[in-house]
Amino acid sequence: MCLAVPVKVVECLDDGQALIDAGGVSKAIDVSLLETVAPGDYVIVHVGFAINRLDTEEAERTLAMIRELGLELGEST
């Protein structure tokens, strides 16, 4: 089963890439499917591609629910 999770964009890189923070794990992802992405934005990532932007409140609420379930993003993202 695949899961798309919200992550925070830390830095925009060249060639449609961005560095994200996923529960303390840094990773480069592809953001070319989105019109605009800026540091501080939350995006939904699925198999290495940002597929949607989220507002901060929605992203933080989702991440809080994930933590309440006892799950950690950094383990498998």
N, CA, C and O atoms as a Tripos MOL2 file, in Angstrom:
@<TRIPOS>MOLECULE
protein
  308   307    77     0     0
PROTEIN
NO_CHARGES

@<TRIPOS>ATOM
      1 N           0.8330   -1.1700    0.0000 N.3       1 MET1
      2 CA          0.0000    0.0000    0.0000 C.3       1 MET1
      3 C           0.8840    1.2410    0.0000 C.2       1 MET1
      4 O           1.8810    1.2930    0.7190 O.2       1 MET1
      5 N           0.5300    2.2200   -0.7870 N.am      2 CYS2
      6 CA          1.2640    3.4730   -0.8510 C.3       2 CYS2
      7 C           0.5280    4.5300   -0.0470 C.2       2 CYS2
      8 O          -0.6970    4.5080    0.0730 O.2       2 CYS2
      9 N           1.2960    5.4460    0.4930 N.am      3 LEU3
     10 CA          0.7320    6.5020    1.3040 C.3       3 LEU3
     11 C           1.3570    7.8210    0.8990 C.2       3 LEU3
     12 O           2.5820    7.9380    0.8470 O.2       3 LEU3
     13 N           0.5360    8.8090    0.6140 N.am      4 ALA4
     14 CA          1.0250   10.1510    0.3300 C.3       4 ALA4
     15 C           0.9710   10.9380    1.6270 C.2       4 ALA4
     16 O          -0.0560   10.9440    2.3060 O.2       4 ALA4
     17 N           2.0590   11.6000    1.9770 N.am      5 VAL5
     18 CA          2.1400   12.3000    3.2550 C.3       5 VAL5
     19 C           2.5290   13.7590    3.0620 C.2       5 VAL5
     20 O           3.1990   14.0960    2.0860 O.2       5 VAL5
     21 N           2.1100   14.6430    3.9970 N.am      6 PRO6
     22 CA          2.5300   16.0400    3.9150 C.3       6 PRO6
     23 C           3.9490   16.2030    4.4480 C.2       6 PRO6
     24 O           4.3180   15.6240    5.4700 O.2       6 PRO6
     25 N           4.7290   16.9970    3.7380 N.am      7 VAL7
     26 CA          6.0940   17.3190    4.1510 C.3       7 VAL7
     27 C           6.3350   18.8050    3.9120 C.2       7 VAL7
     28 O           5.6370   19.4410    3.1230 O.2       7 VAL7
     29 N           7.3280   19.3450    4.6030 N.am      8 LYS8
     30 CA          7.6300   20.7760    4.4960 C.3       8 LYS8
     31 C           8.8050   20.9980    3.5520 C.2       8 LYS8
     32 O           9.8340   20.3310    3.6590 O.2       8 LYS8
     33 N           8.6440   21.9390    2.6290 N.am      9 VAL9
     34 CA          9.7200   22.3030    1.7100 C.3       9 VAL9
     35 C          10.7200   23.1730    2.4610 C.2       9 VAL9
     36 O          10.3560   24.1870    3.0560 O.2       9 VAL9
     37 N          11.9820   22.7640    2.4260 N.am     10 VAL10
     38 CA         13.0430   23.4900    3.1120 C.3      10 VAL10
     39 C          13.7760   24.4160    2.1470 C.2      10 VAL10
     40 O          14.1280   25.5440    2.4940 O.2      10 VAL10
     41 N          13.9990   23.9250    0.9380 N.am     11 GLU11
     42 CA         14.7860   24.6870   -0.0440 C.3      11 GLU11
     43 C          14.3870   24.2720   -1.4520 C.2      11 GLU11
     44 O          14.1640   23.0920   -1.7230 O.2      11 GLU11
     45 N          14.3000   25.2450   -2.3380 N.am     12 CYS12
     46 CA         14.0700   24.9470   -3.7490 C.3      12 CYS12
     47 C          15.4180   24.7520   -4.4330 C.2      12 CYS12
     48 O          16.3300   25.5620   -4.2680 O.2      12 CYS12
     49 N          15.5360   23.6830   -5.1920 N.am     13 LEU13
     50 CA         16.7720   23.3330   -5.8910 C.3      13 LEU13
     51 C          16.5720   23.5400   -7.3880 C.2      13 LEU13
     52 O          15.4870   23.9230   -7.8270 O.2      13 LEU13
     53 N          17.5990   23.2910   -8.1550 N.am     14 ASP14
     54 CA         17.5210   23.4000   -9.6100 C.3      14 ASP14
     55 C          16.7470   22.2210  -10.2040 C.2      14 ASP14
     56 O          16.5300   21.2040   -9.5470 O.2      14 ASP14
     57 N          16.3400   22.3860  -11.4620 N.am     15 ASP15
     58 CA         15.7430   21.3060  -12.2530 C.3      15 ASP15
     59 C          14.4540   20.7400  -11.6580 C.2      15 ASP15
     60 O          14.2450   19.5270  -11.6960 O.2      15 ASP15
     61 N          13.5800   21.5990  -11.1070 N.am     16 GLY16
     62 CA         12.2940   21.1310  -10.6120 C.3      16 GLY16
     63 C          12.3790   20.2700   -9.3780 C.2      16 GLY16
     64 O          11.5080   19.4310   -9.1460 O.2      16 GLY16
     65 N          13.4070   20.4580   -8.5860 N.am     17 GLN17
     66 CA         13.6010   19.6830   -7.3670 C.3      17 GLN17
     67 C          13.4870   20.5950   -6.1480 C.2      17 GLN17
     68 O          13.6650   21.8090   -6.2500 O.2      17 GLN17
     69 N          13.1900   20.0010   -5.0050 N.am     18 ALA18
     70 CA         13.1690   20.7300   -3.7410 C.3      18 ALA18
     71 C          13.6470   19.8000   -2.6380 C.2      18 ALA18
     72 O          13.4650   18.5840   -2.7100 O.2      18 ALA18
     73 N          14.2520   20.3780   -1.6320 N.am     19 LEU19
     74 CA         14.6750   19.6330   -0.4580 C.3      19 LEU19
     75 C          13.5510   19.7380    0.5660 C.2      19 LEU19
     76 O          13.0680   20.8340    0.8520 O.2      19 LEU19
     77 N          13.1360   18.6050    1.1150 N.am     20 ILE20
     78 CA         12.0270   18.5940    2.0660 C.3      20 ILE20
     79 C          12.4780   18.0070    3.4010 C.2      20 ILE20
     80 O          13.4980   17.3240    3.4890 O.2      20 ILE20
     81 N          11.6900   18.2920    4.4330 N.am     21 ASP21
     82 CA         11.8830   17.6940    5.7500 C.3      21 ASP21
     83 C          10.6930   16.7810    6.0010 C.2      21 ASP21
     84 O           9.5520   17.2370    6.0740 O.2      21 ASP21
     85 N          10.9650   15.5080    6.1290 N.am     22 ALA22
     86 CA          9.9160   14.5150    6.3890 C.3      22 ALA22
     87 C          10.1950   13.8730    7.7420 C.2      22 ALA22
     88 O          10.8440   12.8300    7.8250 O.2      22 ALA22
     89 N           9.7040   14.4980    8.7860 N.am     23 GLY23
     90 CA          9.9080   13.9460   10.1260 C.3      23 GLY23
     91 C          11.3550   13.8750   10.5280 C.2      23 GLY23
     92 O          11.7690   12.9160   11.1790 O.2      23 GLY23
     93 N          12.1360   14.8710   10.1560 N.am     24 GLY24
     94 CA         13.5550   14.9090   10.4950 C.3      24 GLY24
     95 C          14.4620   14.3170    9.4330 C.2      24 GLY24
     96 O          15.6850   14.3840    9.5640 O.2      24 GLY24
     97 N          13.8990   13.7450    8.3970 N.am     25 VAL25
     98 CA         14.6780   13.1830    7.2920 C.3      25 VAL25
     99 C          14.6370   14.1560    6.1240 C.2      25 VAL25
    100 O          13.5600   14.5590    5.6840 O.2      25 VAL25
    101 N          15.8080   14.5350    5.6200 N.am     26 SER26
    102 CA         15.8810   15.4220    4.4540 C.3      26 SER26
    103 C          15.9840   14.5870    3.1940 C.2      26 SER26
    104 O          16.6800   13.5730    3.1420 O.2      26 SER26
    105 N          15.2650   15.0490    2.1770 N.am     27 LYS27
    106 CA         15.2610   14.3060    0.9200 C.3      27 LYS27
    107 C          14.9380   15.2610   -0.2170 C.2      27 LYS27
    108 O          14.1590   16.1970   -0.0410 O.2      27 LYS27
    109 N          15.5280   15.0330   -1.3770 N.am     28 ALA28
    110 CA         15.1830   15.8060   -2.5710 C.3      28 ALA28
    111 C          14.0010   15.1350   -3.2500 C.2      28 ALA28
    112 O          13.9710   13.9150   -3.4120 O.2      28 ALA28
    113 N          13.0260   15.9500   -3.6470 N.am     29 ILE29
    114 CA         11.8500   15.4350   -4.3530 C.3      29 ILE29
    115 C          11.6390   16.2370   -5.6290 C.2      29 ILE29
    116 O          12.2140   17.3100   -5.8070 O.2      29 ILE29
    117 N          10.8180   15.7050   -6.4990 N.am     30 ASP30
    118 CA         10.4700   16.3820   -7.7410 C.3      30 ASP30
    119 C           9.2230   17.2340   -7.5060 C.2      30 ASP30
    120 O           8.1990   16.7270   -7.0470 O.2      30 ASP30
    121 N           9.3120   18.5320   -7.8210 N.am     31 VAL31
    122 CA          8.1680   19.4380   -7.6370 C.3      31 VAL31
    123 C           7.6650   19.9800   -8.9730 C.2      31 VAL31
    124 O           6.8910   20.9370   -8.9990 O.2      31 VAL31
    125 N           8.0920   19.3860  -10.0660 N.am     32 SER32
    126 CA          7.7540   19.9010  -11.3970 C.3      32 SER32
    127 C           6.2690   19.7610  -11.7480 C.2      32 SER32
    128 O           5.8090   20.3830  -12.7050 O.2      32 SER32
    129 N           5.5150   18.9610  -10.9970 N.am     33 LEU33
    130 CA          4.0890   18.8240  -11.2640 C.3      33 LEU33
    131 C           3.2740   19.9960  -10.6990 C.2      33 LEU33
    132 O           2.0950   20.1450  -11.0220 O.2      33 LEU33
    133 N           3.8920   20.8120   -9.8700 N.am     34 LEU34
    134 CA          3.2080   21.9530   -9.2510 C.3      34 LEU34
    135 C           3.6590   23.2490   -9.9050 C.2      34 LEU34
    136 O           4.8060   23.3720  -10.3330 O.2      34 LEU34
    137 N           2.7480   24.2170   -9.9790 N.am     35 GLU35
    138 CA          3.0870   25.5020  -10.5980 C.3      35 GLU35
    139 C           4.1300   26.2670   -9.7980 C.2      35 GLU35
    140 O           5.1250   26.7300  -10.3550 O.2      35 GLU35
    141 N           3.9070   26.4000   -8.4950 N.am     36 THR36
    142 CA          4.8490   27.1240   -7.6480 C.3      36 THR36
    143 C           5.0290   26.3930   -6.3350 C.2      36 THR36
    144 O           4.0900   25.8270   -5.7760 O.2      36 THR36
    145 N           6.2630   26.4200   -5.8600 N.am     37 VAL37
    146 CA          6.6090   25.8700   -4.5550 C.3      37 VAL37
    147 C           7.6690   26.7810   -3.9600 C.2      37 VAL37
    148 O           8.5980   27.1990   -4.6510 O.2      37 VAL37
    149 N           7.5260   27.0880   -2.6790 N.am     38 ALA38
    150 CA          8.4870   27.9560   -1.9970 C.3      38 ALA38
    151 C           8.8640   27.3350   -0.6570 C.2      38 ALA38
    152 O           8.0980   26.5560   -0.0900 O.2      38 ALA38
    153 N          10.0460   27.6830   -0.1550 N.am     39 PRO39
    154 CA         10.4180   27.2040    1.1750 C.3      39 PRO39
    155 C           9.3390   27.5820    2.1950 C.2      39 PRO39
    156 O           8.8310   28.7030    2.1920 O.2      39 PRO39
    157 N           9.0040   26.6320    3.0580 N.am     40 GLY40
    158 CA          7.9610   26.8370    4.0470 C.3      40 GLY40
    159 C           6.6240   26.2530    3.6280 C.2      40 GLY40
    160 O           5.7490   26.0460    4.4680 O.2      40 GLY40
    161 N           6.4540   25.9850    2.3340 N.am     41 ASP41
    162 CA          5.2230   25.3550    1.8530 C.3      41 ASP41
    163 C           5.1610   23.9060    2.3210 C.2      41 ASP41
    164 O           6.1870   23.2440    2.4790 O.2      41 ASP41
    165 N           3.9490   23.4310    2.5380 N.am     42 TYR42
    166 CA          3.7160   22.0070    2.7650 C.3      42 TYR42
    167 C           3.1800   21.4180    1.4790 C.2      42 TYR42
    168 O           2.3140   22.0010    0.8260 O.2      42 TYR42
    169 N           3.7040   20.2520    1.1200 N.am     43 VAL43
    170 CA          3.2470   19.5560   -0.0820 C.3      43 VAL43
    171 C           2.9450   18.1060    0.2670 C.2      43 VAL43
    172 O           3.4690   17.5560    1.2350 O.2      43 VAL43
    173 N           2.0890   17.5060   -0.5460 N.am     44 ILE44
    174 CA          1.8160   16.0700   -0.4340 C.3      44 ILE44
    175 C           2.7760   15.3720   -1.3860 C.2      44 ILE44
    176 O           2.8580   15.7180   -2.5650 O.2      44 ILE44
    177 N           3.5010   14.3840   -0.8650 N.am     45 VAL45
    178 CA          4.4860   13.6560   -1.6710 C.3      45 VAL45
    179 C           4.0510   12.2100   -1.8310 C.2      45 VAL45
    180 O           3.6730   11.5420   -0.8690 O.2      45 VAL45
    181 N           4.1150   11.7530   -3.0570 N.am     46 HIS46
    182 CA          3.8260   10.3520   -3.3690 C.3      46 HIS46
    183 C           4.9130    9.8560   -4.3090 C.2      46 HIS46
    184 O           5.1340   10.4410   -5.3690 O.2      46 HIS46
    185 N           5.5880    8.7850   -3.9300 N.am     47 VAL47
    186 CA          6.7040    8.1900   -4.6730 C.3      47 VAL47
    187 C           7.6880    9.2300   -5.2220 C.2      47 VAL47
    188 O           8.0960    9.1590   -6.3810 O.2      47 VAL47
    189 N           8.0590   10.1870   -4.3830 N.am     48 GLY48
    190 CA          9.0920   11.1480   -4.7530 C.3      48 GLY48
    191 C           8.6160   12.3690   -5.5120 C.2      48 GLY48
    192 O           9.4300   13.2200   -5.8710 O.2      48 GLY48
    193 N           7.3220   12.4790   -5.7660 N.am     49 PHE49
    194 CA          6.7710   13.6300   -6.4930 C.3      49 PHE49
    195 C           5.8080   14.4060   -5.6010 C.2      49 PHE49
    196 O           4.9450   13.8190   -4.9490 O.2      49 PHE49
    197 N           5.9600   15.7210   -5.5760 N.am     50 ALA50
    198 CA          4.9830   16.5730   -4.9110 C.3      50 ALA50
    199 C           3.7590   16.6240   -5.8160 C.2      50 ALA50
    200 O           3.8600   17.0070   -6.9820 O.2      50 ALA50
    201 N           2.6060   16.2400   -5.2810 N.am     51 ILE51
    202 CA          1.4050   16.1730   -6.1190 C.3      51 ILE51
    203 C           0.3720   17.2350   -5.7620 C.2      51 ILE51
    204 O          -0.5970   17.4200   -6.4980 O.2      51 ILE51
    205 N           0.5640   17.9420   -4.6300 N.am     52 ASN52
    206 CA         -0.3800   18.9860   -4.2370 C.3      52 ASN52
    207 C           0.2260   19.8270   -3.1220 C.2      52 ASN52
    208 O           1.0370   19.3390   -2.3360 O.2      52 ASN52
    209 N          -0.1740   21.0930   -3.0610 N.am     53 ARG53
    210 CA          0.2130   21.9460   -1.9370 C.3      53 ARG53
    211 C          -0.9130   21.9480   -0.9230 C.2      53 ARG53
    212 O          -2.0850   21.8240   -1.2790 O.2      53 ARG53
    213 N          -0.5450   22.0920    0.3620 N.am     54 LEU54
    214 CA         -1.5120   22.1690    1.4520 C.3      54 LEU54
    215 C          -1.3310   23.4760    2.1960 C.2      54 LEU54
    216 O          -0.2330   24.0320    2.2320 O.2      54 LEU54
    217 N          -2.4180   23.9720    2.7970 N.am     55 ASP55
    218 CA         -2.2050   25.1170    3.6690 C.3      55 ASP55
    219 C          -1.5960   24.6050    4.9780 C.2      55 ASP55
    220 O          -1.7440   23.4350    5.3290 O.2      55 ASP55
    221 N          -0.9170   25.4920    5.6830 N.am     56 THR56
    222 CA         -0.1620   25.1130    6.8760 C.3      56 THR56
    223 C          -1.0420   24.4520    7.9260 C.2      56 THR56
    224 O          -0.6530   23.4380    8.5050 O.2      56 THR56
    225 N          -2.2280   25.0110    8.1820 N.am     57 GLU57
    226 CA         -3.1260   24.4360    9.1970 C.3      57 GLU57
    227 C          -3.5070   22.9980    8.8720 C.2      57 GLU57
    228 O          -3.4620   22.1250    9.7400 O.2      57 GLU57
    229 N          -3.8790   22.7570    7.6290 N.am     58 GLU58
    230 CA         -4.2750   21.4020    7.2280 C.3      58 GLU58
    231 C          -3.1090   20.4280    7.3520 C.2      58 GLU58
    232 O          -3.2840   19.3060    7.8250 O.2      58 GLU58
    233 N          -1.9180   20.8540    6.9290 N.am     59 ALA59
    234 CA         -0.7430   19.9860    7.0050 C.3      59 ALA59
    235 C          -0.4000   19.6600    8.4540 C.2      59 ALA59
    236 O          -0.1360   18.5040    8.7840 O.2      59 ALA59
    237 N          -0.4010   20.6690    9.3160 N.am     60 GLU60
    238 CA         -0.0570   20.4350   10.7220 C.3      60 GLU60
    239 C          -1.0990   19.5680   11.4170 C.2      60 GLU60
    240 O          -0.7540   18.7580   12.2780 O.2      60 GLU60
    241 N          -2.3650   19.7280   11.0540 N.am     61 ARG61
    242 CA         -3.4280   18.8930   11.6240 C.3      61 ARG61
    243 C          -3.2360   17.4290   11.1910 C.2      61 ARG61
    244 O          -3.3850   16.5140   12.0020 O.2      61 ARG61
    245 N          -2.9100   17.2210    9.9340 N.am     62 THR62
    246 CA         -2.6740   15.8600    9.4270 C.3      62 THR62
    247 C          -1.4610   15.2270   10.0940 C.2      62 THR62
    248 O          -1.5030   14.0600   10.4820 O.2      62 THR62
    249 N          -0.3830   15.9880   10.2280 N.am     63 LEU63
    250 CA          0.8240   15.4600   10.8750 C.3      63 LEU63
    251 C           0.5600   15.1320   12.3430 C.2      63 LEU63
    252 O           1.0880   14.1480   12.8590 O.2      63 LEU63
    253 N          -0.2500   15.9470   13.0200 N.am     64 ALA64
    254 CA         -0.6070   15.6660   14.4160 C.3      64 ALA64
    255 C          -1.3840   14.3570   14.5180 C.2      64 ALA64
    256 O          -1.1460   13.5660   15.4310 O.2      64 ALA64
    257 N          -2.3060   14.1210   13.5940 N.am     65 MET65
    258 CA         -3.0700   12.8650   13.6050 C.3      65 MET65
    259 C          -2.1500   11.6690   13.3670 C.2      65 MET65
    260 O          -2.3180   10.6210   13.9910 O.2      65 MET65
    261 N          -1.1870   11.8240   12.4720 N.am     66 ILE66
    262 CA         -0.2330   10.7420   12.2150 C.3      66 ILE66
    263 C           0.5550   10.4280   13.4800 C.2      66 ILE66
    264 O           0.7550    9.2620   13.8200 O.2      66 ILE66
    265 N           1.0050   11.4820   14.1830 N.am     67 ARG67
    266 CA          1.7380   11.2690   15.4400 C.3      67 ARG67
    267 C           0.8440   10.6190   16.4960 C.2      67 ARG67
    268 O           1.3070    9.7550   17.2410 O.2      67 ARG67
    269 N          -0.4360   11.0200   16.5710 N.am     68 GLU68
    270 CA         -1.3670   10.4180   17.5300 C.3      68 GLU68
    271 C          -1.5300    8.9240   17.2950 C.2      68 GLU68
    272 O          -1.7600    8.1680   18.2390 O.2      68 GLU68
    273 N          -1.4160    8.5020   16.0650 N.am     69 LEU69
    274 CA         -1.5030    7.0800   15.7340 C.3      69 LEU69
    275 C          -0.2200    6.3310   16.0800 C.2      69 LEU69
    276 O          -0.1490    5.1090   15.9510 O.2      69 LEU69
    277 N           0.7930    7.0770   16.5210 N.am     70 GLY70
    278 CA          2.0520    6.4580   16.8960 C.3      70 GLY70
    279 C           2.9700    6.1860   15.7260 C.2      70 GLY70
    280 O           3.9040    5.3910   15.8330 O.2      70 GLY70
    281 N           2.7070    6.8460   14.6040 N.am     71 LEU71
    282 CA          3.5240    6.6430   13.4070 C.3      71 LEU71
    283 C           4.5560    7.7430   13.2900 C.2      71 LEU71
    284 O           4.3260    8.8660   13.7380 O.2      71 LEU71
    285 N           5.6770    7.4330   12.7000 N.am     72 GLU72
    286 CA          6.7480    8.3940   12.4640 C.3      72 GLU72
    287 C           7.0260    8.4450   10.9680 C.2      72 GLU72
    288 O           7.2150    7.4080   10.3320 O.2      72 GLU72
    289 N           7.0500    9.6600   10.4000 N.am     73 LEU73
    290 CA          7.2840    9.8110    8.9700 C.3      73 LEU73
    291 C           8.6960    9.4270    8.5650 C.2      73 LEU73
    292 O           8.8830    8.8360    7.5020 O.2      73 LEU73
    293 N           9.6650    9.7340    9.3550 N.am     74 GLY74
    294 CA         11.0500    9.5100    8.9890 C.3      74 GLY74
    295 C          11.4300    8.0560    8.8250 C.2      74 GLY74
    296 O          12.4830    7.7590    8.2610 O.2      74 GLY74
    297 N          10.6030    7.1400    9.3020 N.am     75 GLU75
    298 CA         10.9430    5.7150    9.2450 C.3      75 GLU75
    299 C          10.9050    5.1500    7.8280 C.2      75 GLU75
    300 O          11.7320    4.3050    7.4840 O.2      75 GLU75
    301 N           9.9570    5.6020    6.9940 N.am     76 SER76
    302 CA          9.8240    4.9680    5.6880 C.3      76 SER76
    303 C           9.6400    5.9470    4.5420 C.2      76 SER76
    304 O           9.3810    5.5140    3.4190 O.2      76 SER76
    305 N           9.7610    7.2570    4.7760 N.am     77 THR77
    306 CA          9.5490    8.2290    3.7100 C.3      77 THR77
    307 C          10.7480    8.3290    2.8110 C.2      77 THR77
    308 O          10.7400    9.1050    1.8550 O.2      77 THR77
@<TRIPOS>BOND
     1     1     2 1
     2     2     3 1
     3     3     4 2
     4     3     5 am
     5     5     6 1
     6     6     7 1
     7     7     8 2
     8     7     9 am
     9     9    10 1
    10    10    11 1
    11    11    12 2
    12    11    13 am
    13    13    14 1
    14    14    15 1
    15    15    16 2
    16    15    17 am
    17    17    18 1
    18    18    19 1
    19    19    20 2
    20    19    21 am
    21    21    22 1
    22    22    23 1
    23    23    24 2
    24    23    25 am
    25    25    26 1
    26    26    27 1
    27    27    28 2
    28    27    29 am
    29    29    30 1
    30    30    31 1
    31    31    32 2
    32    31    33 am
    33    33    34 1
    34    34    35 1
    35    35    36 2
    36    35    37 am
    37    37    38 1
    38    38    39 1
    39    39    40 2
    40    39    41 am
    41    41    42 1
    42    42    43 1
    43    43    44 2
    44    43    45 am
    45    45    46 1
    46    46    47 1
    47    47    48 2
    48    47    49 am
    49    49    50 1
    50    50    51 1
    51    51    52 2
    52    51    53 am
    53    53    54 1
    54    54    55 1
    55    55    56 2
    56    55    57 am
    57    57    58 1
    58    58    59 1
    59    59    60 2
    60    59    61 am
    61    61    62 1
    62    62    63 1
    63    63    64 2
    64    63    65 am
    65    65    66 1
    66    66    67 1
    67    67    68 2
    68    67    69 am
    69    69    70 1
    70    70    71 1
    71    71    72 2
    72    71    73 am
    73    73    74 1
    74    74    75 1
    75    75    76 2
    76    75    77 am
    77    77    78 1
    78    78    79 1
    79    79    80 2
    80    79    81 am
    81    81    82 1
    82    82    83 1
    83    83    84 2
    84    83    85 am
    85    85    86 1
    86    86    87 1
    87    87    88 2
    88    87    89 am
    89    89    90 1
    90    90    91 1
    91    91    92 2
    92    91    93 am
    93    93    94 1
    94    94    95 1
    95    95    96 2
    96    95    97 am
    97    97    98 1
    98    98    99 1
    99    99   100 2
   100    99   101 am
   101   101   102 1
   102   102   103 1
   103   103   104 2
   104   103   105 am
   105   105   106 1
   106   106   107 1
   107   107   108 2
   108   107   109 am
   109   109   110 1
   110   110   111 1
   111   111   112 2
   112   111   113 am
   113   113   114 1
   114   114   115 1
   115   115   116 2
   116   115   117 am
   117   117   118 1
   118   118   119 1
   119   119   120 2
   120   119   121 am
   121   121   122 1
   122   122   123 1
   123   123   124 2
   124   123   125 am
   125   125   126 1
   126   126   127 1
   127   127   128 2
   128   127   129 am
   129   129   130 1
   130   130   131 1
   131   131   132 2
   132   131   133 am
   133   133   134 1
   134   134   135 1
   135   135   136 2
   136   135   137 am
   137   137   138 1
   138   138   139 1
   139   139   140 2
   140   139   141 am
   141   141   142 1
   142   142   143 1
   143   143   144 2
   144   143   145 am
   145   145   146 1
   146   146   147 1
   147   147   148 2
   148   147   149 am
   149   149   150 1
   150   150   151 1
   151   151   152 2
   152   151   153 am
   153   153   154 1
   154   154   155 1
   155   155   156 2
   156   155   157 am
   157   157   158 1
   158   158   159 1
   159   159   160 2
   160   159   161 am
   161   161   162 1
   162   162   163 1
   163   163   164 2
   164   163   165 am
   165   165   166 1
   166   166   167 1
   167   167   168 2
   168   167   169 am
   169   169   170 1
   170   170   171 1
   171   171   172 2
   172   171   173 am
   173   173   174 1
   174   174   175 1
   175   175   176 2
   176   175   177 am
   177   177   178 1
   178   178   179 1
   179   179   180 2
   180   179   181 am
   181   181   182 1
   182   182   183 1
   183   183   184 2
   184   183   185 am
   185   185   186 1
   186   186   187 1
   187   187   188 2
   188   187   189 am
   189   189   190 1
   190   190   191 1
   191   191   192 2
   192   191   193 am
   193   193   194 1
   194   194   195 1
   195   195   196 2
   196   195   197 am
   197   197   198 1
   198   198   199 1
   199   199   200 2
   200   199   201 am
   201   201   202 1
   202   202   203 1
   203   203   204 2
   204   203   205 am
   205   205   206 1
   206   206   207 1
   207   207   208 2
   208   207   209 am
   209   209   210 1
   210   210   211 1
   211   211   212 2
   212   211   213 am
   213   213   214 1
   214   214   215 1
   215   215   216 2
   216   215   217 am
   217   217   218 1
   218   218   219 1
   219   219   220 2
   220   219   221 am
   221   221   222 1
   222   222   223 1
   223   223   224 2
   224   223   225 am
   225   225   226 1
   226   226   227 1
   227   227   228 2
   228   227   229 am
   229   229   230 1
   230   230   231 1
   231   231   232 2
   232   231   233 am
   233   233   234 1
   234   234   235 1
   235   235   236 2
   236   235   237 am
   237   237   238 1
   238   238   239 1
   239   239   240 2
   240   239   241 am
   241   241   242 1
   242   242   243 1
   243   243   244 2
   244   243   245 am
   245   245   246 1
   246   246   247 1
   247   247   248 2
   248   247   249 am
   249   249   250 1
   250   250   251 1
   251   251   252 2
   252   251   253 am
   253   253   254 1
   254   254   255 1
   255   255   256 2
   256   255   257 am
   257   257   258 1
   258   258   259 1
   259   259   260 2
   260   259   261 am
   261   261   262 1
   262   262   263 1
   263   263   264 2
   264   263   265 am
   265   265   266 1
   266   266   267 1
   267   267   268 2
   268   267   269 am
   269   269   270 1
   270   270   271 1
   271   271   272 2
   272   271   273 am
   273   273   274 1
   274   274   275 1
   275   275   276 2
   276   275   277 am
   277   277   278 1
   278   278   279 1
   279   279   280 2
   280   279   281 am
   281   281   282 1
   282   282   283 1
   283   283   284 2
   284   283   285 am
   285   285   286 1
   286   286   287 1
   287   287   288 2
   288   287   289 am
   289   289   290 1
   290   290   291 1
   291   291   292 2
   292   291   293 am
   293   293   294 1
   294   294   295 1
   295   295   296 2
   296   295   297 am
   297   297   298 1
   298   298   299 1
   299   299   300 2
   300   299   301 am
   301   301   302 1
   302   302   303 1
   303   303   304 2
   304   303   305 am
   305   305   306 1
   306   306   307 1
   307   307   308 2
@<TRIPOS>SUBSTRUCTURE
     1 MET1         2 RESIDUE 1 A MET
     2 CYS2         6 RESIDUE 1 A CYS
     3 LEU3        10 RESIDUE 1 A LEU
     4 ALA4        14 RESIDUE 1 A ALA
     5 VAL5        18 RESIDUE 1 A VAL
     6 PRO6        22 RESIDUE 1 A PRO
     7 VAL7        26 RESIDUE 1 A VAL
     8 LYS8        30 RESIDUE 1 A LYS
     9 VAL9        34 RESIDUE 1 A VAL
    10 VAL10       38 RESIDUE 1 A VAL
    11 GLU11       42 RESIDUE 1 A GLU
    12 CYS12       46 RESIDUE 1 A CYS
    13 LEU13       50 RESIDUE 1 A LEU
    14 ASP14       54 RESIDUE 1 A ASP
    15 ASP15       58 RESIDUE 1 A ASP
    16 GLY16       62 RESIDUE 1 A GLY
    17 GLN17       66 RESIDUE 1 A GLN
    18 ALA18       70 RESIDUE 1 A ALA
    19 LEU19       74 RESIDUE 1 A LEU
    20 ILE20       78 RESIDUE 1 A ILE
    21 ASP21       82 RESIDUE 1 A ASP
    22 ALA22       86 RESIDUE 1 A ALA
    23 GLY23       90 RESIDUE 1 A GLY
    24 GLY24       94 RESIDUE 1 A GLY
    25 VAL25       98 RESIDUE 1 A VAL
    26 SER26      102 RESIDUE 1 A SER
    27 LYS27      106 RESIDUE 1 A LYS
    28 ALA28      110 RESIDUE 1 A ALA
    29 ILE29      114 RESIDUE 1 A ILE
    30 ASP30      118 RESIDUE 1 A ASP
    31 VAL31      122 RESIDUE 1 A VAL
    32 SER32      126 RESIDUE 1 A SER
    33 LEU33      130 RESIDUE 1 A LEU
    34 LEU34      134 RESIDUE 1 A LEU
    35 GLU35      138 RESIDUE 1 A GLU
    36 THR36      142 RESIDUE 1 A THR
    37 VAL37      146 RESIDUE 1 A VAL
    38 ALA38      150 RESIDUE 1 A ALA
    39 PRO39      154 RESIDUE 1 A PRO
    40 GLY40      158 RESIDUE 1 A GLY
    41 ASP41      162 RESIDUE 1 A ASP
    42 TYR42      166 RESIDUE 1 A TYR
    43 VAL43      170 RESIDUE 1 A VAL
    44 ILE44      174 RESIDUE 1 A ILE
    45 VAL45      178 RESIDUE 1 A VAL
    46 HIS46      182 RESIDUE 1 A HIS
    47 VAL47      186 RESIDUE 1 A VAL
    48 GLY48      190 RESIDUE 1 A GLY
    49 PHE49      194 RESIDUE 1 A PHE
    50 ALA50      198 RESIDUE 1 A ALA
    51 ILE51      202 RESIDUE 1 A ILE
    52 ASN52      206 RESIDUE 1 A ASN
    53 ARG53      210 RESIDUE 1 A ARG
    54 LEU54      214 RESIDUE 1 A LEU
    55 ASP55      218 RESIDUE 1 A ASP
    56 THR56      222 RESIDUE 1 A THR
    57 GLU57      226 RESIDUE 1 A GLU
    58 GLU58      230 RESIDUE 1 A GLU
    59 ALA59      234 RESIDUE 1 A ALA
    60 GLU60      238 RESIDUE 1 A GLU
    61 ARG61      242 RESIDUE 1 A ARG
    62 THR62      246 RESIDUE 1 A THR
    63 LEU63      250 RESIDUE 1 A LEU
    64 ALA64      254 RESIDUE 1 A ALA
    65 MET65      258 RESIDUE 1 A MET
    66 ILE66      262 RESIDUE 1 A ILE
    67 ARG67      266 RESIDUE 1 A ARG
    68 GLU68      270 RESIDUE 1 A GLU
    69 LEU69      274 RESIDUE 1 A LEU
    70 GLY70      278 RESIDUE 1 A GLY
    71 LEU71      282 RESIDUE 1 A LEU
    72 GLU72      286 RESIDUE 1 A GLU
    73 LEU73      290 RESIDUE 1 A LEU
    74 GLY74      294 RESIDUE 1 A GLY
    75 GLU75      298 RESIDUE 1 A GLU
    76 SER76      302 RESIDUE 1 A SER
    77 THR77      306 RESIDUE 1 A THR
